[in-house]
């Protein structure tokens, strides 16, 4: 499905990043291929750059500063990858993270020491919570200055330790190439995650002979790939015996590139399937067997089927608090659980599991499909039919129904129209809040890696840098950032980056003049006392977008929504960044909703209020 | 329940802080933690005494295994094992109490390793509960200072933790 990718990627590289003035990004850049000769001594800075080139990195998202100037000087001299200058280090990490989410390759960010690192921490933690493979190279003060409270010094390894898969401080230039290789290996294998490589400035100046290791041997790190065959057999047996089966899948299916196999297995069995917020696109959302997203704002049918199934197959998902609510309530119903995950610590963490299978989800699903195919037993057709009748009854509640006949734009309507206008084939990034939930509920993702959002950490401000990272990876694709007027302001400075690199993303702001999700909780649980959740001095987003050289649109009426979206995604504006400010209903809430601490089947539905 | 978890990890800067950080970040208890390099200087052996329900202990061992620097983890309390802790205790040793203190130390197989006319310093090894028992057996007013290493542990018989 990504056949076009390599081609379009090359095309971008050849464009050589023309800026608005038509000038090359680095007008005086020279390329000295001599520095890529083997057997010559290289500085640490050259080694960093050559390692990135060896890894096939296309884009480095970064921001220069004192401690990384040697590295930037080497970046200036090469043409193997593009550097994308962001306006804040947090956005550099988010963009690298989105690049990784959309392509499946390791994203790379480069920041300076001290504040460069602390600004990057939110991005790193965001990637960590969603298990995204990124490598962040950070500058550090020279080794003799470490611990001396030097200018722009921070204990990078210490400050990032709780939010990385692993981190390194490279104190000797001889260890640099090995460390970079390990960083990419660790980030991208097993349960993926961010890896930080902290490089002191003197190390970037020291010289050594460079050779990039071809393989990595680590006695302490060998992720399990193949699932235990006995457990796989038990799982198949259990699946075929099910009367009320349910398949529940998460981000692991996306990260493990297992959605095709998941789809095959689900169709083969004829069982219902639900995805978590992180797992959307893992199973085609327009398929009849798909029950929608589950969890706090999941559909009625998905949550009810999850609660009442007798055999649950969980794939690359972790039963977190936003998915099953109260684990004690979830455990009230008897069901047998099969759990496939590459990370053993995700299994039996919040919910006891009957058949744990540690392994790569793609491999294990492949093994299961093979055994189901060979098995003489077939699913119990009568029981499965009865189960589907029950599910259709739940589905007939039409829990995502909303009233859009008024004079005010309903946010859900904007997302539905966006889905139609983009033919369901856009990359959608979102920020965090109500708009994120509406995007997840109303944009039907049929393909994996199309839905890019911060599920675990819930980081407001990711949307625009995420869209940048995706658009750079897929220059010809439609990329939209669904956001709110509060979230977008957390990284609005990146409109400037979009201008510099002509990144034609479309920002869809569902502007309700409130921090919507905060307002919703305050309405429900705090007696409608809207403490500090109202934005009283919003900018004129149209003028703001125009001041950055983009196109701004303000849409007030429901009847203008479709035409505006069509215009934004028209060929005429294909090369332009468009900022769309939709003035939406201030009082709209996200339904269904499972209150914190409640059980999955204790949803509040829109019609009940 | 009390568990003794042994692990082997790469003897690298910051390795200890990864383990300590894991316990504090996830709210696990640490009763004691000891660490030193093994006969292979690239390896550190750590013994952690912790308490928690079976679910918590399972999570602790899984989370420890997940640390990239950790090579092997074993819950010693899963099988037969030996546990020892070293304690140094400085006590007042004057008058009639001087002889009494020496006798009590001998009963607990302690050794007096430093002497002044007013004090003894006693070295004692054993399980944590034996050391507790000694401290309970002597008059608390006599105790000047105690220092304990925390438990180290090893499996009995053929059971071993090796790379």
Boltz contact constraints between the chains, C-beta under 6 A:
constraints:
  - contact:
      token1: [A, 157]
      token2: [B, 14]
      max_distance: 6.0
  - contact:
      token1: [A, 161]
      token2: [B, 21]
      max_distance: 6.0
  - contact:
      token1: [A, 162]
      token2: [B, 25]
      max_distance: 6.0
  - contact:
      token1: [A, 166]
      token2: [B, 68]
      max_distance: 6.0
  - contact:
      token1: [A, 219]
      token2: [B, 71]
      max_distance: 6.0
  - contact:
      token1: [A, 220]
      token2: [B, 10]
      max_distance: 6.0
  - contact:
      token1: [A, 220]
      token2: [B, 69]
      max_distance: 6.0
  - contact:
      token1: [A, 220]
      token2: [B, 71]
      max_distance: 6.0
  - contact:
      token1: [A, 221]
      token2: [B, 68]
      max_distance: 6.0
  - contact:
      token1: [A, 344]
      token2: [B, 62]
      max_distance: 6.0
  - contact:
      token1: [A, 345]
      token2: [B, 62]
      max_distance: 6.0
  - contact:
      token1: [A, 345]
      token2: [B, 63]
      max_distance: 6.0
  - contact:
      token1: [A, 345]
      token2: [B, 66]
      max_distance: 6.0
